[in-house]
Amino acid sequence: MSEQTISDLILGFFMDHPNQEFGHGPVVDWVTQQRLQTHSTAPRDPWRAIRKLHQDGKLIKMAKGIYKY
């Protein structure tokens, strides 16, 4: 079984909450919680992964720091 990346976790979060706007905080908290269930360390930079998903066209930026799927 392949390991989920931080981007996979983030995209999964947004796909589970379509058309809902979220700031970085709740998403990062959820991703960190999920990551710590399977790893001993927290994710290094989930904020960057959120911005990257937006740059790749997978998330819609609604305002500064606010994204939706």
C-alpha positions, 0 to 999 in steps of 0.5 A: 500500500502506498503512503498518502502524501500531505497533498493527498490528505489535504485534497481528500479533506477538501473533497469531503467538504465540497463548496465549503470555504476553509482557511489554513487553520482547520485544514492544517489541524486536521492534516496534522491529526491524520498524519500523527496517527501513522507517523511520529512527526508532524507534517513539515509545511502543509500551508505550502501544499495548500498553496501548491494545490491552488497553483495546480488548479485543484483548489479555488482561492476565495480570498487570502488564505481561504480555499475551497474545492 
